Amino acid sequence: MRRLMLLRHAKSDWAVPGARDHDRTLNARGREAAPKMGAYMARHALLPDLIVASTARRVTETLDLVLPAFEAPPKVLHDARVYGAKANALLGVIKETARAAHSLLLVGHNPGIGELAASLIASGDVEARQQLIEKFPTAALAVIDFAVDDWTKVHPRGGRLDRFVVPRSLQAETD
């Protein structure tokens, strides 16, 4: 079995006029949501063997806030191909994952992350699947399981959505 976790970067800041998209930083809401998602992942044993992440600054900052929740942070590979990638390109990156990694966390951007998640799931909680298809918000996490023994065998409509977690639901848990 392979477990794919798709995380969209936390909410970023558009306040700096003329800043390159690649260099945008997290805003206050993003800096609040990312550690909560990390804590949720650690609490629920959603610990990746490997992380592949976009090179964008907002992704790096998201991971800087997620990773402290893990006892032993996994290896992180920053891959420029993830930045701005469409679903098919992201699937290609996933298929290159070493067989030794049974769980992979891919951290990137919409619309690619959301489209990839929607294309990969064939089963799982109907309500969660619909929510994911309608909107994949910042700092949201999709956990998709595949009954395969190698990442090269991951394909569209081949996964089961284990869960879809959005920052707003984590806020509700702590209230």
N, C-alpha and C positions, 0 to 999 in steps of 0.2 A: 504494500500500500504506500502511496505517496500523499503527503498533505501539502497543499499550496495555500499560503496565506497572502492575500493581496491587501496592502495597506496604502491608502492614498495619503499623501503628505498632509500635515495639519494646516489650518487656515493661515494664509500668507498675507503680507502687507502690500498694498498697492500705493502707499502714501508717498513714496519717493518718485517724483516726476523724472522721467527720462531714464529710470533704472532699467537695466536689461532684465527680461523675464527670468533668465537663469539665475540672477543674483538676488531675487526677492527673498526677504527674510520672513519669519513667522510674525504674526501679530499677537496681541495679548491673548486672544481667544485660542489661537493655535498653541501658544506656550502653555496654556492651561490644559488643553485637550490631550496633547501628546503624552505627558507622563501618566495621565489617567488610563490611556489605552495601553501603555506599557505595563502598568500595575494590573490591569484586567488580564492581559496576556499571561503574565507571570502567575497570577492567582489561578488561572484556568489551565495551566501547563501547556500553553500555546507557545512553545519554545522552538524556534527554528534551528535546524542544523547549519543553515547558511542563509545569509541575507544578500540579495542583489538589489542595489538601489540606484536611482538616478543620481547624476552628478550635481543636480540643482541644489543651491544653498538651502532652500526650504525643506528639501528632503534630508539633507545632512543634519539640519537643526532638529527636525522631527526625530530622527534616530538618536541624536544626542540626548533627547528627553525621554525616549522610549527605553533605550538600552540599560539605564541604571536599575530598572526594575528586575532585570535578569541576574541571577546569581553569577553565571558565567556567560557573558555575552558571546554570541557566535561570531564567526568570521563574517566580515562585511566586505563585499565587492562593489565598488562604485563603477557602474557601467554607463558610459555616455549614450549607448543605444537606448536606454530606458527613458531618457529625457525626451518628452514629446512623442513617444512611440505610439503607434496604433496597435490594436489588439493582436494582429497577425505577427507583427515584429516582436511584441512581448512574448507571444507563444514560442517564437523561435529562440529567444533567450532562455526561456524555461526548459526547452528541449535540450539545451546544451548543458544543463546542470549535471554535475557528477553523480553517478549512481549511488555513491556512498551517502549522499544527502537524502534523507527520507522526508524531511520537512524543509520547505523553502519559503522564505518571506521575501516577496517582491514589493518594493516600495517605489511608487511612482506617481503619475499624474492622470487626471481625467482629460479627455474622454477615454484614453486608452485603457486605464485600469478598470473602469466601470464596464466598458464594452467587452473586455476580455473576460471579466467575471461572468457577465450575462451569457457570453457565448459558451463558456465551459460547463455551466451547470445544467444537468438534466433532471435532477431529483433533489429532494430536501424539502424543508418546510415551505409550503406554498406561499404563506404570507411573507416570510423573509425573502424568498426569491422575487416576489413582486416588488417589495420595497427596494431591493437591490437594483432591479431593472428600471424602476422609476427614478431613482436618484442614488448616486454613490457619493455622499458628502465628504468633505475634508475630514481626515483622521478616521475614516470608517475602515473597518476590517472585515474582509470576507474570508472564510475558512472553507476550503473545498477539498474533499477527499477523492482520490482516484484509486480504483482497484487495479493498479498496474505495478510492475516491479521495476520500471525504468522510466525516467522522465521523457524519453523519446516517444513513449507510447501515449502521452497525454494528448488529448484531442478535443475539439469542440463537442459539447453535449456528452462528455465522458465522465463528468464529475458529479458528486453529491454535495450540496451546500450543507455544511455542518452548522454554520452560524453566520449571521451578518450583524455586526455590532457597530452602532453609531455613537458618537460622543454624547449625544442627547440622552441616550438610554443609560449611559454610565452616570450621568448627572442624576438621573432618577434613582439609581441604586444607592447613591450617597445621601439623598435627601431624607 
